[in-house]
């Protein structure tokens, strides 16, 4: 979740379409989390939510957020401050859930991931700039596909398993952060560096492709749907507040 300014390279007009896409995705995420609360906390029976359709819904949200964060990384100023802010938001979510909701704790959630990716891009930027954006997009996308299943102990993408990874990789919290969670690890929102950093880099390379061809000056990039654009511009604070608000609303309806 990157709520930093996303403006033209010259620092002029905002790219309203990016705020809009982020806002739409944020709304979709809030609806998904509301459904999660109803099913897993309040016991509402909804078989569809535990099936493939809901999984695709969830994946569409996280893919969109992470790709967009990578795409917007080059547009924002003060990458160190932005990265630390987002990472700090992830640490706050982890601390609050571990203390007050240990049964639904969040360790290495999406904020921790995106903050980590933003910080890693600072030392890697010089190296990545040497790689043509098209080649970088292909390489990062292939690496994402290859490592998509590392959390489950395999190389491969979704149902396609290429090779089993050594169990010795899956040994602790650091390995969980990297993408190799031990069997005892648990988090209700888990996004490790592998494979998701490669998706973030894919977004970064996609920006390089469009920027170098001056396609970001097309009028469509300045279009904005105001309600969604507002959500997109304030995505970090809304993300941090939306679950407490959802818990409060559900508590009022179903009882605390």
C-alpha positions in Angstrom: 0.0 0.0 0.0 1.8 3.1 -1.2 0.0 6.3 -0.7 2.8 8.6 -1.9 2.3 11.2 -4.6 2.1 9.8 -8.1 2.7 12.6 -10.5 4.2 13.1 -13.8 8.0 13.0 -14.1 8.0 16.8 -14.0 6.1 16.9 -10.7 3.0 18.4 -12.4 -0.5 16.8 -12.7 -1.4 13.6 -10.8 -2.0 10.4 -12.6 -5.6 10.2 -11.6 -6.1 6.8 -13.1 -3.6 5.2 -10.8 -5.4 6.7 -7.7 -8.6 5.4 -9.2 -7.3 1.8 -9.7 -5.8 1.8 -6.2 -9.1 3.0 -4.8 -11.2 0.4 -6.6 -8.8 -2.3 -5.4 -8.9 -0.9 -1.9 -12.7 -1.1 -1.9 -12.6 -4.7 -3.2 -10.2 -5.5 -0.4 -12.4 -4.0 2.3 -15.4 -6.1 0.9 -13.2 -9.2 0.9 -12.1 -8.6 4.5 -15.7 -7.9 5.6 -16.7 -11.3 4.2 -13.7 -12.9 5.9 -14.8 -11.5 9.3 -18.4 -12.7 8.7 -17.3 -16.3 7.7 -14.3 -16.9 10.1 -15.1 -14.8 13.1 -18.9 -14.7 13.2 -19.5 -18.2 11.7 -21.7 -17.1 8.7 -22.0 -20.1 6.4 -20.9 -19.2 2.9 -19.3 -22.2 1.0 -18.5 -20.1 -2.0 -16.1 -17.9 0.0 -14.0 -21.0 0.8 -13.7 -22.0 -2.8 -11.9 -21.1 -6.0 -14.0 -18.0 -6.8 -13.0 -16.3 -3.5 -9.4 -17.3 -4.0 -9.3 -15.6 -7.4 -11.0 -12.6 -5.8 -8.3 -12.5 -3.1 -5.5 -12.9 -5.7 -6.8 -10.2 -7.9 -6.6 -7.8 -5.0 -3.0 -8.6 -3.9 -1.7 -8.8 -7.4 -3.2 -5.4 -8.2 -1.8 -3.8 -5.1 1.7 -5.2 -5.5 2.0 -4.5 -9.2 0.7 -1.0 -8.8 3.1 -0.3 -5.9 6.0 -1.4 -8.1 4.7 0.7 -11.0 4.4 3.8 -8.8 7.8 3.4 -7.0 9.7 5.5 -9.5 7.1 8.3 -9.4 7.3 9.1 -5.7 9.8 11.2 -3.8 11.7 10.2 -0.7 11.7 6.4 -1.2 13.4 5.8 2.1 10.8 7.7 4.1 7.9 6.1 2.1 9.3 2.6 2.6 9.9 3.0 6.3 6.4 4.5 6.7 4.7 1.5 5.0 7.0 -1.0 6.7 6.1 0.7 10.0 2.4 0.4 9.3 3.0 -3.3 8.8 4.8 -3.6 12.1 1.9 -1.8 13.8 -0.6 -4.2 12.3 1.5 -7.2 13.5 1.9 -5.7 17.0 -1.8 -5.0 17.5 -3.0 -8.3 16.2 -0.5 -10.3 18.1 -1.5 -8.6 21.4 -5.2 -8.2 21.0 -6.1 -10.9 18.4 -3.4 -13.6 18.6 -5.7 -16.2 17.0 -6.0 -13.9 13.9 -2.5 -12.5 14.1 -0.8 -10.9 11.0 2.9 -11.6 10.5 4.6 -10.4 7.4 1.5 -9.0 5.9 1.1 -7.0 2.7 2.3 -3.7 4.3 5.4 -5.4 5.6 6.0 -6.8 2.1 5.4 -3.5 0.2 7.5 -1.5 2.6 10.3 -4.1 2.3 10.1 -4.0 -1.5 10.3 -0.2 -1.5 13.4 -0.3 0.7 15.1 -3.0 -1.4 14.6 -1.0 -4.5 16.8 1.8 -3.2 20.1 -0.2 -3.4 18.8 -2.3 -6.4 17.8 0.7 -8.6 21.2 1.2 -10.2 21.4 -2.5 -11.1 17.8 -2.6 -12.5 18.4 0.5 -14.6 21.0 -1.4 -16.5 18.4 -4.0 -17.6 16.1 -3.0 -20.5 12.6 -2.7 -19.1 11.1 -5.3 -21.5 13.8 -7.9 -20.5 13.3 -7.0 -16.9 9.6 -7.5 -17.1 10.0 -10.9 -18.7 12.7 -12.0 -16.2 10.8 -10.8 -13.1 7.5 -12.3 -14.3 9.2 -15.7 -14.9 10.9 -15.6 -11.5 7.5 -14.8 -9.9 5.9 -17.7 -11.7 8.9 -20.0 -10.8 8.7 -19.1 -7.1 5.0 -18.8 -6.6 4.7 -22.0 -4.6 7.8 -21.6 -2.4 5.6 -21.0 0.6 4.3 -24.6 0.1 7.8 -26.1 -0.4 7.9 -26.3 -4.1 9.1 -24.4 -7.2 6.3 -23.8 -9.7 3.1 -21.8 -10.2 -0.2 -22.7 -8.5 -1.1 -26.3 -9.5 2.1 -26.8 -11.5 4.9 -28.1 -9.2 8.3 -28.3 -10.8 10.6 -29.4 -7.9 10.4 -29.9 -4.1 12.6 -27.6 -2.1 14.8 -28.8 0.8 13.0 -28.9 4.1 16.1 -27.3 5.8 15.1 -24.0 4.2 12.0 -23.8 6.4 13.4 -23.2 9.8 12.4 -19.9 11.5 11.0 -16.4 11.3 13.7 -15.1 9.0 13.1 -17.9 6.6 9.3 -17.2 6.8 10.0 -13.5 6.0 12.0 -14.6 2.9 9.4 -17.1 1.8 10.1 -20.4 3.6 7.7 -20.6 6.5 8.2 -23.5 9.0 5.2 -25.8 9.5 4.4 -24.1 12.8 4.2 -20.6 11.2 0.7 -19.0 11.1 -0.5 -15.6 9.8 -3.9 -14.6 8.5 -2.2 -12.3 6.0 1.1 -13.6 4.7 3.2 -12.1 1.9 6.8 -13.1 1.9 9.6 -11.5 -0.2 9.5 -14.5 -2.5 7.6 -14.7 -4.7 6.0 -11.3 -4.3 9.1 -9.1 -4.7 9.4 -10.3 -8.2 5.8 -9.1 -8.9 6.7 -5.7 -7.4 9.7 -5.6 -9.8 7.4 -6.5 -12.7 5.4 -3.4 -11.9 8.6 -1.3 -11.8 9.7 -2.6 -15.2 6.2 -2.0 -16.7 6.5 1.7 -15.7 9.9 1.8 -17.4 8.4 0.5 -20.6 5.6 3.1 -20.6 7.7 6.0 -19.4 10.5 5.5 -22.0 7.9 5.6 -24.8 6.2 8.7 -23.3 3.0 6.8 -23.1 2.3 8.1 -19.6 1.4 11.4 -21.1 -1.8 10.0 -22.7 -4.9 11.7 -21.4 -6.3 8.4 -20.0 -3.6 8.5 -17.3 -5.0 11.8 -15.9 -8.6 10.6 -15.8 -10.0 10.0 -12.3 -13.2 8.8 -10.8 -13.4 11.0 -7.7 -14.7 8.7 -5.0 -12.2 6.0 -5.9 -9.4 8.5 -6.4 -10.0 9.8 -2.9 -9.6 6.3 -1.5 -6.5 5.7 -3.6 -4.8 8.9 -2.4 -5.4 7.9 1.3 -4.9 4.2 0.9 -2.4 3.7 3.8 -4.5 5.3 6.5 -7.7 3.6 5.2 -5.9 0.3 5.2 -4.8 0.7 8.8 -8.3 1.8 9.9 -10.6 -0.4 7.9 -10.4 -3.6 10.0 -11.1 -1.9 13.4 -14.1 -0.2 11.7 -15.3 -3.6 10.2 -14.9 -5.3 13.6 -17.0 -2.5 15.2 -19.7 -2.7 12.6 -19.9 -6.5 12.8 -19.9 -6.3 16.6 -22.9 -3.9 16.6 -24.8 -6.3 14.3 -23.8 -9.7 15.7 -22.6 -8.8 19.2 -19.1 -8.4 20.5 
